[in-house]
């Protein structure tokens, strides 16, 4: 009410904007988790995603890899470029932090950064 009296308006912020480009010709892996992220053993399921951070100098992109048990970030990478390299460096850091065994699941969206040949060959 006070803001209206003074002619002050709030800025409407969109809460969700789709940023994943799933419209590509790369092979898509089967969703083995079916949104079931419950687990009680470390290094069995890693979840990864990319987020965008606005700074005074422009956008930065953050790729993070989370071990779903104990819900700990095991790999991070921050870059000015949104590329497959962003995700690969986060994965490299995770592999320096943790050792993995056969059968571990790496879960991410179906975007081109995760579906690229470079990424799937590394995995």
C-alpha positions in Angstrom: 0.0 0.0 0.0 2.8 2.4 0.9 4.7 1.5 -2.2 1.6 2.2 -4.4 1.2 5.6 -2.7 4.8 6.5 -3.6 4.5 5.1 -7.1 7.0 2.3 -6.5 6.4 -0.9 -8.4 8.1 -4.3 -7.9 9.8 -6.0 -10.7 8.2 -9.3 -11.7 10.8 -12.1 -11.8 10.1 -15.3 -13.7 10.7 -18.2 -11.4 11.6 -20.7 -14.0 13.1 -20.5 -17.4 13.9 -23.6 -19.4 17.6 -23.6 -20.3 18.3 -27.1 -21.3 18.6 -27.7 -25.1 17.3 -31.2 -25.5 16.7 -30.7 -29.2 19.8 -32.4 -30.6 20.8 -35.5 -32.4 23.1 -37.0 -29.8 22.2 -40.3 -28.2 20.1 -40.0 -25.0 20.7 -42.4 -22.1 17.8 -44.2 -20.5 16.5 -42.6 -17.2 17.4 -45.4 -14.8 16.5 -43.5 -11.7 12.9 -42.4 -12.6 13.2 -39.5 -10.2 14.0 -41.8 -7.3 17.0 -40.1 -5.7 16.9 -42.0 -2.4 20.1 -43.9 -1.7 22.2 -44.8 1.4 25.5 -45.8 -0.2 28.2 -43.3 -1.2 29.5 -43.2 -4.8 26.6 -45.1 -6.3 24.7 -42.1 -7.8 26.1 -38.8 -8.9 23.7 -36.1 -10.0 24.9 -33.1 -12.2 23.4 -29.9 -13.3 24.4 -26.5 -14.7 23.2 -23.1 -13.3 23.6 -19.6 -14.5 25.0 -16.8 -12.3 24.6 -13.2 -13.2 27.5 -11.0 -12.3 28.5 -7.4 -13.0 30.9 -8.6 -15.7 28.3 -10.9 -17.3 27.1 -14.4 -17.0 29.0 -17.2 -15.3 28.1 -20.9 -15.6 28.5 -23.3 -12.7 28.5 -27.1 -13.2 28.1 -29.1 -10.1 28.2 -32.8 -9.4 26.5 -34.1 -6.2 27.0 -37.5 -4.6 23.4 -38.3 -3.6 24.7 -40.0 -0.5 25.6 -38.1 1.7 24.3 -35.3 -0.6 27.8 -33.7 -0.9 29.2 -31.8 -3.8 32.1 -33.7 -5.2 32.9 -31.7 -8.3 32.5 -28.1 -9.3 33.5 -25.9 -12.2 32.9 -22.3 -13.0 33.4 -20.7 -16.4 32.4 -17.8 -18.6 31.7 -20.3 -21.4 28.7 -22.7 -21.4 30.3 -25.7 -23.0 30.9 -29.4 -22.6 34.3 -28.5 -21.2 32.5 -26.9 -18.2 30.9 -30.2 -17.3 34.0 -32.3 -18.1 36.2 -30.2 -15.7 33.6 -30.6 -12.9 33.7 -34.4 -13.6 37.5 -34.4 -13.5 37.4 -32.7 -10.2 34.9 -35.2 -8.8 37.1 -38.0 -10.0 40.1 -36.4 -8.2 38.0 -36.3 -5.0 36.4 -39.7 -5.2 37.1 -43.1 -6.6 34.2 -44.9 -8.4 33.3 -48.5 -9.0 31.6 -50.2 -11.9 27.9 -49.7 -11.8 27.8 -46.2 -10.6 25.1 -44.0 -12.1 25.8 -40.5 -13.4 22.4 -38.7 -13.7 22.0 -35.4 -15.6 19.5 -33.7 -17.9 19.3 -34.6 -21.6 21.0 -31.4 -22.7 23.7 -31.3 -25.4 26.5 -30.7 -22.8 25.8 -34.0 -21.1 24.9 -35.9 -24.3 28.0 -34.9 -26.3 30.4 -37.5 -27.6 33.1 -36.0 -25.5 31.1 -36.4 -22.3 29.7 -39.9 -23.0 33.2 -41.2 -24.0 34.6 -39.9 -20.7 31.8 -41.5 -18.7 
